[in-house]
Amino acid sequence: MRHFILTCALVLNACTAPNTTDNTNTSTTSKPTLDVEQPVCTMEYMPVCATLEQNGQQFTKTFGNRCSAHSFIPKDTKVIKVDDGACE
């Protein structure tokens, strides 16, 4: 009988969930923020050709639509113009 009670106690102890609560003070921690608010773009395909300038060099790049063109251009890149249609 002692072995049965001991076995039941061990099984019940093994089945309990570990304490996973975080005791740190969350009011002092800050969430990471983006420098610029990113717009939410639709997934429609209406290609545009963006002429860009980076480090003094101009180049063209095709984007899926105008929103994605303006969303995915790095901050250090200057937008010269954006035309409808894919780049040639």
N, CA, C and O atoms as a Tinker XYZ file with bonds, in Angstrom:
   352  protein
     1  N      0.819000   -1.195000    0.000000    73     2
     2  CA     0.000000    0.000000    0.000000    64     1     3
     3  C      0.867000    1.265000    0.000000    63     2     4     5
     4  O      0.543000    2.253000   -0.659000    81     3
     5  N      1.989000    1.216000    0.760000    73     3     6
     6  CA     2.884000    2.369000    0.788000    64     5     7
     7  C      3.439000    2.662000   -0.600000    63     6     8     9
     8  O      3.553000    3.820000   -1.001000    81     7
     9  N      3.779000    1.618000   -1.319000    73     7    10
    10  CA     4.337000    1.805000   -2.662000    64     9    11
    11  C      3.305000    2.413000   -3.608000    63    10    12    13
    12  O      3.642000    3.245000   -4.450000    81    11
    13  N      2.056000    1.998000   -3.468000    73    11    14
    14  CA     0.987000    2.538000   -4.306000    64    13    15
    15  C      0.800000    4.034000   -4.052000    63    14    16    17
    16  O      0.676000    4.810000   -4.999000    81    15
    17  N      0.779000    4.439000   -2.796000    73    15    18
    18  CA     0.609000    5.859000   -2.454000    64    17    19
    19  C      1.805000    6.663000   -2.946000    63    18    20    21
    20  O      1.643000    7.761000   -3.480000    81    19
    21  N      3.009000    6.117000   -2.766000    73    19    22
    22  CA     4.215000    6.802000   -3.232000    64    21    23
    23  C      4.210000    6.937000   -4.753000    63    22    24    25
    24  O      4.578000    7.987000   -5.280000    81    23
    25  N      3.801000    5.896000   -5.456000    73    23    26
    26  CA     3.727000    5.933000   -6.918000    64    25    27
    27  C      2.703000    6.963000   -7.379000    63    26    28    29
    28  O      2.969000    7.723000   -8.310000    81    27
    29  N      1.544000    6.998000   -6.743000    73    27    30
    30  CA     0.520000    7.995000   -7.104000    64    29    31
    31  C      1.022000    9.412000   -6.871000    63    30    32    33
    32  O      0.771000   10.302000   -7.683000    81    31
    33  N      1.723000    9.624000   -5.778000    73    31    34
    34  CA     2.260000   10.956000   -5.484000    64    33    35
    35  C      3.283000   11.369000   -6.534000    63    34    36    37
    36  O      3.292000   12.522000   -6.966000    81    35
    37  N      4.140000   10.450000   -6.947000    73    35    38
    38  CA     5.139000   10.758000   -7.973000    64    37    39
    39  C      4.486000   11.056000   -9.323000    63    38    40    41
    40  O      4.902000   11.976000  -10.027000    81    39
    41  N      3.471000   10.281000   -9.679000    73    39    42
    42  CA     2.771000   10.496000  -10.952000    64    41    43
    43  C      2.064000   11.844000  -10.950000    63    42    44    45
    44  O      2.143000   12.586000  -11.929000    81    43
    45  N      1.376000   12.168000   -9.864000    73    43    46
    46  CA     0.689000   13.460000   -9.783000    64    45    47
    47  C      1.672000   14.621000   -9.810000    63    46    48    49
    48  O      1.392000   15.656000  -10.415000    81    47
    49  N      2.808000   14.462000   -9.167000    73    47    50
    50  CA     3.821000   15.512000   -9.166000    64    49    51
    51  C      4.401000   15.704000  -10.567000    63    50    52    53
    52  O      4.686000   16.832000  -10.969000    81    51
    53  N      4.576000   14.623000  -11.303000    73    51    54
    54  CA     5.126000   14.703000  -12.656000    64    53    55
    55  C      4.136000   15.333000  -13.630000    63    54    56    57
    56  O      4.548000   15.899000  -14.643000    81    55
    57  N      2.851000   15.245000  -13.346000    73    55    58
    58  CA     1.829000   15.762000  -14.252000    64    57    59
    59  C      1.524000   17.240000  -14.044000    63    58    60    61
    60  O      0.809000   17.829000  -14.855000    81    59
    61  N      2.029000   17.844000  -13.009000    73    59    62
    62  CA     1.730000   19.260000  -12.777000    64    61    63
    63  C      2.549000   20.115000  -13.722000    63    62    64    65
    64  O      3.688000   19.782000  -14.050000    81    63
    65  N      1.966000   21.211000  -14.153000    73    63    66
    66  CA     2.645000   22.129000  -15.065000    64    65    67
    67  C      3.632000   22.987000  -14.284000    63    66    68    69
    68  O      3.342000   23.395000  -13.159000    81    67
    69  N      4.791000   23.263000  -14.868000    73    67    70
    70  CA     5.752000   24.125000  -14.181000    64    69    71
    71  C      5.236000   25.559000  -14.119000    63    70    72    73
    72  O      4.427000   25.968000  -14.953000    81    71
    73  N      5.689000   26.300000  -13.160000    73    71    74
    74  CA     5.304000   27.700000  -13.004000    64    73    75
    75  C      6.014000   28.519000  -14.072000    63    74    76    77
    76  O      7.239000   28.644000  -14.047000    81    75
    77  N      5.257000   29.076000  -15.008000    73    75    78
    78  CA     5.858000   29.828000  -16.110000    64    77    79
    79  C      5.536000   31.306000  -16.052000    63    78    80    81
    80  O      5.739000   32.014000  -17.039000    81    79
    81  N      5.041000   31.791000  -14.930000    73    79    82
    82  CA     4.713000   33.213000  -14.845000    64    81    83
    83  C      5.987000   34.021000  -14.742000    63    82    84    85
    84  O      6.948000   33.621000  -14.084000    81    83
    85  N      5.978000   35.140000  -15.390000    73    83    86
    86  CA     7.117000   36.044000  -15.389000    64    85    87
    87  C      6.909000   37.065000  -14.280000    63    86    88    89
    88  O      5.936000   37.818000  -14.298000    81    87
    89  N      7.803000   37.090000  -13.337000    73    87    90
    90  CA     7.658000   37.985000  -12.200000    64    89    91
    91  C      8.322000   39.337000  -12.414000    63    90    92    93
    92  O      8.377000   40.144000  -11.487000    81    91
    93  N      8.825000   39.601000  -13.607000    73    91    94
    94  CA     9.459000   40.896000  -13.852000    64    93    95
    95  C      8.400000   41.965000  -13.992000    63    94    96    97
    96  O      7.266000   41.679000  -14.375000    81    95
    97  N      8.757000   43.167000  -13.691000    73    95    98
    98  CA     7.835000   44.298000  -13.767000    64    97    99
    99  C      7.725000   44.731000  -15.222000    63    98   100   101
   100  O      8.663000   45.314000  -15.766000    81    99
   101  N      6.592000   44.452000  -15.860000    73    99   102
   102  CA     6.428000   44.758000  -17.279000    64   101   103
   103  C      6.138000   46.223000  -17.533000    63   102   104   105
   104  O      6.197000   46.665000  -18.680000    81   103
   105  N      5.827000   46.988000  -16.501000    73   103   106
   106  CA     5.518000   48.398000  -16.721000    64   105   107
   107  C      6.764000   49.203000  -17.053000    63   106   108   109
   108  O      6.658000   50.284000  -17.632000    81   107
   109  N      7.947000   48.700000  -16.698000    73   107   110
   110  CA     9.171000   49.438000  -16.986000    64   109   111
   111  C      9.804000   49.010000  -18.300000    63   110   112   113
   112  O     10.686000   49.700000  -18.810000    81   111
   113  N      9.368000   47.878000  -18.859000    73   111   114
   114  CA     9.933000   47.451000  -20.133000    64   113   115
   115  C      9.149000   48.090000  -21.264000    63   114   116   117
   116  O      7.926000   48.211000  -21.193000    81   115
   117  N      9.852000   48.495000  -22.302000    73   115   118
   118  CA     9.180000   49.128000  -23.432000    64   117   119
   119  C      9.205000   48.198000  -24.629000    63   118   120   121
   120  O     10.126000   47.398000  -24.795000    81   119
   121  N      8.192000   48.312000  -25.450000    73   119   122
   122  CA     8.112000   47.522000  -26.666000    64   121   123
   123  C      8.941000   48.206000  -27.745000    63   122   124   125
   124  O      9.006000   49.434000  -27.788000    81   123
   125  N      9.577000   47.423000  -28.621000    73   123   126
   126  CA    10.320000   48.042000  -29.715000    64   125   127
   127  C      9.367000   48.754000  -30.664000    63   126   128   129
   128  O      8.264000   48.272000  -30.921000    81   127
   129  N      9.784000   49.875000  -31.170000    73   127   130
   130  CA     8.945000   50.643000  -32.089000    64   129   131
   131  C      9.680000   50.856000  -33.401000    63   130   132   133
   132  O     10.910000   50.845000  -33.448000    81   131
   133  N      8.921000   51.049000  -34.451000    73   131   134
   134  CA     9.488000   51.352000  -35.757000    64   133   135
   135  C      9.732000   52.846000  -35.859000    63   134   136   137
   136  O      8.999000   53.645000  -35.277000    81   135
   137  N     10.769000   53.222000  -36.603000    73   135   138
   138  CA    11.051000   54.638000  -36.808000    64   137   139
   139  C      9.936000   55.301000  -37.598000    63   138   140   141
   140  O      9.525000   56.422000  -37.297000    81   139
   141  N      9.450000   54.596000  -38.613000    73   139   142
   142  CA     8.404000   55.128000  -39.479000    64   141   143
   143  C      7.269000   54.122000  -39.506000    63   142   144   145
   144  O      7.499000   52.915000  -39.583000    81   143
   145  N      6.067000   54.613000  -39.444000    73   143   146
   146  CA     4.890000   53.745000  -39.509000    64   145   147
   147  C      4.828000   53.108000  -40.898000    63   146   148   149
   148  O      4.838000   53.821000  -41.900000    81   147
   149  N      4.763000   51.772000  -40.971000    73   147   150
   150  CA     4.699000   51.061000  -42.244000    64   149   151
   151  C      3.241000   50.938000  -42.681000    63   150   152   153
   152  O      2.408000   50.458000  -41.912000    81   151
   153  N      2.921000   51.363000  -43.902000    73   151   154
   154  CA     1.545000   51.207000  -44.371000    64   153   155
   155  C      1.241000   49.739000  -44.657000    63   154   156   157
   156  O      2.142000   48.946000  -44.928000    81   155
   157  N     -0.015000   49.400000  -44.594000    73   155   158
   158  CA    -0.445000   48.045000  -44.921000    64   157   159
   159  C     -0.810000   48.041000  -46.396000    63   158   160   161
   160  O     -1.737000   48.735000  -46.813000    81   159
   161  N     -0.087000   47.265000  -47.180000    73   159   162
   162  CA    -0.305000   47.233000  -48.629000    64   161   163
   163  C     -1.145000   46.019000  -49.011000    63   162   164   165
   164  O     -1.042000   44.957000  -48.397000    81   163
   165  N     -1.974000   46.194000  -50.032000    73   163   166
   166  CA    -2.736000   45.072000  -50.573000    64   165   167
   167  C     -1.820000   44.230000  -51.446000    63   166   168   169
   168  O     -0.733000   44.673000  -51.817000    81   167
   169  N     -2.249000   43.029000  -51.772000    73   167   170
   170  CA    -1.432000   42.121000  -52.569000    64   169   171
   171  C     -1.793000   42.170000  -54.053000    63   170   172   173
   172  O     -1.450000   41.250000  -54.795000    81   171
   173  N     -2.478000   43.225000  -54.498000    73   171   174
   174  CA    -2.824000   43.317000  -55.915000    64   173   175
   175  C     -1.567000   43.580000  -56.729000    63   174   176   177
   176  O     -0.665000   44.292000  -56.288000    81   175
   177  N     -1.517000   42.995000  -57.927000    73   175   178
   178  CA    -0.350000   43.157000  -58.787000    64   177   179
   179  C     -0.656000   44.193000  -59.850000    63   178   180   181
   180  O     -1.352000   43.913000  -60.827000    81   179
   181  N     -0.134000   45.380000  -59.653000    73   179   182
   182  CA    -0.211000   46.479000  -60.616000    64   181   183
   183  C      1.191000   47.071000  -60.655000    63   182   184   185
   184  O      1.451000   48.083000  -60.005000    81   183
   185  N      2.113000   46.442000  -61.422000    73   183   186
   186  CA     3.533000   46.776000  -61.332000    64   185   187
   187  C      3.841000   48.237000  -61.641000    63   186   188   189
   188  O      3.196000   48.879000  -62.470000    81   187
   189  N      4.854000   48.728000  -60.938000    73   187   190
   190  CA     5.373000   50.072000  -61.170000    64   189   191
   191  C      6.889000   49.978000  -61.272000    63   190   192   193
   192  O      7.516000   49.096000  -60.685000    81   191
   193  N      7.458000   50.900000  -62.025000    73   191   194
   194  CA     8.903000   50.979000  -62.196000    64   193   195
   195  C      9.395000   52.209000  -61.443000    63   194   196   197
   196  O      9.041000   53.337000  -61.786000    81   195
   197  N     10.201000   51.991000  -60.430000    73   195   198
   198  CA    10.734000   53.095000  -59.636000    64   197   199
   199  C     12.162000   53.385000  -60.069000    63   198   200   201
   200  O     12.993000   52.481000  -60.153000    81   199
   201  N     12.436000   54.655000  -60.342000    73   199   202
   202  CA    13.802000   55.100000  -60.591000    64   201   203
   203  C     14.331000   55.626000  -59.266000    63   202   204   205
   204  O     13.781000   56.567000  -58.694000    81   203
   205  N     15.403000   55.010000  -58.786000    73   203   206
   206  CA    15.935000   55.302000  -57.463000    64   205   207
   207  C     17.376000   55.774000  -57.555000    63   206   208   209
   208  O     18.072000   55.499000  -58.532000    81   207
   209  N     17.814000   56.485000  -56.530000    73   207   210
   210  CA    19.207000   56.920000  -56.456000    64   209   211
   211  C     19.750000   56.560000  -55.081000    63   210   212   213
   212  O     19.172000   56.903000  -54.050000    81   211
   213  N     20.882000   55.855000  -55.099000    73   211   214
   214  CA    21.525000   55.453000  -53.851000    64   213   215
   215  C     23.033000   55.579000  -54.022000    63   214   216   217
   216  O     23.602000   55.048000  -54.976000    81   215
   217  N     23.673000   56.277000  -53.102000    73   215   218
   218  CA    25.125000   56.511000  -53.160000    64   217   219
   219  C     25.542000   57.151000  -54.479000    63   218   220   221
   220  O     26.601000   56.832000  -55.018000    81   219
   221  N     24.714000   58.051000  -54.999000    73   219   222
   222  CA    25.039000   58.767000  -56.229000    64   221   223
   223  C     24.781000   57.992000  -57.507000    63   222   224   225
   224  O     25.041000   58.515000  -58.590000    81   223
   225  N     24.284000   56.776000  -57.428000    73   223   226
   226  CA    24.020000   55.973000  -58.623000    64   225   227
   227  C     22.522000   55.767000  -58.784000    63   226   228   229
   228  O     21.815000   55.456000  -57.826000    81   227
   229  N     22.043000   55.951000  -60.039000    73   227   230
   230  CA    20.626000   55.742000  -60.334000    64   229   231
   231  C     20.415000   54.337000  -60.871000    63   230   232   233
   232  O     21.248000   53.800000  -61.601000    81   231
   233  N     19.287000   53.752000  -60.498000    73   231   234
   234  CA    18.905000   52.433000  -60.999000    64   233   235
   235  C     17.392000   52.331000  -60.953000    63   234   236   237
   236  O     16.726000   53.116000  -60.278000    81   235
   237  N     16.847000   51.346000  -61.682000    73   235   238
   238  CA    15.401000   51.127000  -61.693000    64   237   239
   239  C     15.098000   49.784000  -61.047000    63   238   240   241
   240  O     15.913000   48.861000  -61.070000    81   239
   241  N     13.910000   49.700000  -60.474000    73   239   242
   242  CA    13.478000   48.457000  -59.834000    64   241   243
   243  C     11.970000   48.343000  -59.976000    63   242   244   245
   244  O     11.246000   49.318000  -59.774000    81   243
   245  N     11.497000   47.148000  -60.323000    73   243   246
   246  CA    10.063000   46.895000  -60.446000    64   245   247
   247  C      9.503000   46.453000  -59.098000    63   246   248   249
   248  O     10.076000   45.601000  -58.419000    81   247
   249  N      8.368000   47.050000  -58.724000    73   247   250
   250  CA     7.648000   46.679000  -57.506000    64   249   251
   251  C      6.259000   46.211000  -57.901000    63   250   252   253
   252  O      5.770000   46.568000  -58.973000    81   251
   253  N      5.618000   45.424000  -57.058000    73   251   254
   254  CA     4.298000   44.865000  -57.347000    64   253   255
   255  C      3.201000   45.905000  -57.451000    63   254   256   257
   256  O      2.253000   45.722000  -58.214000    81   255
   257  N      3.309000   47.000000  -56.697000    73   255   258
   258  CA     2.353000   48.102000  -56.772000    64   257   259
   259  C      2.977000   49.340000  -56.125000    63   258   260   261
   260  O      4.062000   49.257000  -55.548000    81   259
   261  N      2.305000   50.475000  -56.216000    73   259   262
   262  CA     2.863000   51.725000  -55.687000    64   261   263
   263  C      3.085000   51.674000  -54.179000    63   262   264   265
   264  O      4.079000   52.194000  -53.672000    81   263
   265  N      2.171000   51.055000  -53.478000    73   263   266
   266  CA     2.303000   50.980000  -52.024000    64   265   267
   267  C      3.561000   50.213000  -51.630000    63   266   268   269
   268  O      4.321000   50.665000  -50.773000    81   267
   269  N      3.783000   49.069000  -52.245000    73   267   270
   270  CA     4.973000   48.296000  -51.900000    64   269   271
   271  C      6.244000   49.013000  -52.334000    63   270   272   273
   272  O      7.285000   48.862000  -51.695000    81   271
   273  N      6.174000   49.787000  -53.407000    73   271   274
   274  CA     7.344000   50.559000  -53.834000    64   273   275
   275  C      7.748000   51.548000  -52.754000    63   274   276   277
   276  O      8.930000   51.662000  -52.431000    81   275
   277  N      6.796000   52.256000  -52.200000    73   275   278
   278  CA     7.111000   53.254000  -51.184000    64   277   279
   279  C      7.398000   52.620000  -49.826000    63   278   280   281
   280  O      8.048000   53.241000  -48.985000    81   279
   281  N      6.930000   51.406000  -49.600000    73   279   282
   282  CA     7.135000   50.748000  -48.307000    64   281   283
   283  C      8.496000   50.085000  -48.190000    63   282   284   285
   284  O      9.074000   50.049000  -47.104000    81   283
   285  N      9.019000   49.559000  -49.297000    73   283   286
   286  CA    10.227000   48.748000  -49.224000    64   285   287
   287  C     11.481000   49.441000  -49.726000    63   286   288   289
   288  O     12.503000   48.785000  -49.930000    81   287
   289  N     11.431000   50.734000  -49.928000    73   287   290
   290  CA    12.615000   51.479000  -50.350000    64   289   291
   291  C     13.371000   51.902000  -49.093000    63   290   292   293
   292  O     12.778000   52.517000  -48.206000    81   291
   293  N     14.668000   51.590000  -48.991000    73   291   294
   294  CA    15.446000   51.974000  -47.806000    64   293   295
   295  C     15.487000   53.488000  -47.609000    63   294   296   297
   296  O     15.319000   54.255000  -48.558000    81   295
   297  N     15.713000   53.905000  -46.359000    73   295   298
   298  CA    15.715000   55.333000  -46.028000    64   297   299
   299  C     16.826000   56.100000  -46.740000    63   298   300   301
   300  O     16.663000   57.281000  -47.046000    81   299
   301  N     17.946000   55.442000  -47.004000    73   299   302
   302  CA    19.067000   56.140000  -47.632000    64   301   303
   303  C     18.954000   56.192000  -49.154000    63   302   304   305
   304  O     19.907000   56.570000  -49.834000    81   303
   305  N     17.794000   55.815000  -49.689000    73   303   306
   306  CA    17.572000   55.798000  -51.132000    64   305   307
   307  C     16.584000   56.889000  -51.515000    63   306   308   309
   308  O     15.526000   57.021000  -50.901000    81   307
   309  N     16.933000   57.669000  -52.534000    73   307   310
   310  CA    16.081000   58.761000  -53.014000    64   309   311
   311  C     15.225000   58.255000  -54.173000    63   310   312   313
   312  O     15.726000   57.602000  -55.088000    81   311
   313  N     13.941000   58.562000  -54.126000    73   311   314
   314  CA    13.028000   58.183000  -55.205000    64   313   315
   315  C     13.030000   59.302000  -56.238000    63   314   316   317
   316  O     12.660000   60.435000  -55.929000    81   315
   317  N     13.442000   58.994000  -57.455000    73   315   318
   318  CA    13.464000   59.974000  -58.541000    64   317   319
   319  C     12.082000   60.058000  -59.176000    63   318   320   321
   320  O     11.518000   61.144000  -59.306000    81   319
   321  N     11.535000   58.903000  -59.573000    73   319   322
   322  CA    10.181000   58.862000  -60.139000    64   321   323
   323  C      9.641000   57.444000  -60.060000    63   322   324   325
   324  O     10.397000   56.483000  -59.915000    81   323
   325  N      8.320000   57.329000  -60.159000    73   323   326
   326  CA     7.639000   56.032000  -60.170000    64   325   327
   327  C      6.652000   56.057000  -61.328000    63   326   328   329
   328  O      5.742000   56.885000  -61.362000    81   327
   329  N      6.840000   55.134000  -62.287000    73   327   330
   330  CA     5.975000   55.047000  -63.465000    64   329   331
   331  C      5.181000   53.746000  -63.430000    63   330   332   333
   332  O      5.637000   52.745000  -62.878000    81   331
   333  N      3.982000   53.772000  -64.028000    73   331   334
   334  CA     3.168000   52.565000  -64.135000    64   333   335
   335  C      3.841000   51.568000  -65.065000    63   334   336   337
   336  O      4.482000   51.957000  -66.042000    81   335
   337  N      3.697000   50.285000  -64.762000    73   335   338
   338  CA     4.270000   49.227000  -65.585000    64   337   339
   339  C      5.618000   48.768000  -65.065000    63   338   340   341
   340  O      6.298000   49.481000  -64.327000    81   339
   341  N      5.988000   47.560000  -65.467000    73   339   342
   342  CA     7.267000   46.989000  -65.041000    64   341   343
   343  C      8.427000   47.672000  -65.750000    63   342   344   345
   344  O      8.269000   48.206000  -66.847000    81   343
   345  N      9.578000   47.649000  -65.120000    73   343   346
   346  CA    10.782000   48.222000  -65.739000    64   345   347
   347  C     11.211000   47.339000  -66.909000    63   346   348   349
   348  O     10.998000   46.127000  -66.898000    81   347
   349  N     11.804000   47.949000  -67.894000    73   347   350
   350  CA    12.283000   47.187000  -69.066000    64   349   351
   351  C     13.717000   46.788000  -68.890000    63   350   352
   352  O     14.291000   46.144000  -69.768000    81   351
